[in-house]
Amino acid sequence: MKNNILITLIVLFFSTTANAGTLMKENGSYYLKTSHGKFNLYSPMPNGKLYNSHWGSDLGTVSYSKDHSIAMIQRTVHSTLSGPKKSIPIESDYCEIFNLNTGCILAIGQDDNCDGKWIGNNIFRWYGYDTNYNKTYIPKPSEFLEFYKVSAFPSFSLKSYEACYPVTKDNQMYYKEIKHGYRAHKFSP
């Protein structure tokens, strides 16, 4: 009986973690390697706008959900604010959450959103509030461009976004606009 329970637990553990991809630091950014290949989770920016050519210039810390299917990345972006007489270096801190099974960007927040702890496979507790990361909180394709026109442009790669909302016949017209937005603003799809 004890052996059967132990074997069942081992099978359950490996079946839930076997699909998770591998998070890799490479060339100043994070990549996800899955059975389908490897892709950058972040979009490179044009040279000159950042101290290096990638968003994740200071890659900071990573925490994982209990089953290692979700990664929470806390990072600092170094950039410059150009004025009429001089440029001023600035730093912005972020907390971003990715599904490691698919590469889907689940959420973006301020760096203090990474303060807390994982209390379950998808549940993160932050100052007494529990957030379930079993879905993405990023706008769907029909709302994507409108959302980023009034806020900021996405730091995550288009492949990471497509992992949340695969291209279909119903949303392909939005993806044409999204891809154009990435290219027009020098984001790499």
Secondary structure, DSSP 8 states (H G I E B T S, - for coil): -HHHHHHHHHHHHHHHHTT--EEEEETTEEEEEETTEEEESB----BTTBSSSSS-SEEEEEEE-TTS-EEEEEEEEEEEEE-SS-EEEEEEEEEEEEETTT--EEEEEEGGGG-SEE-SSSEEEETTEEEE-SS--S--HHHHHHHHHHS----B-HHHHHHHS---TTTHHHHHHHHHHHHHTT---
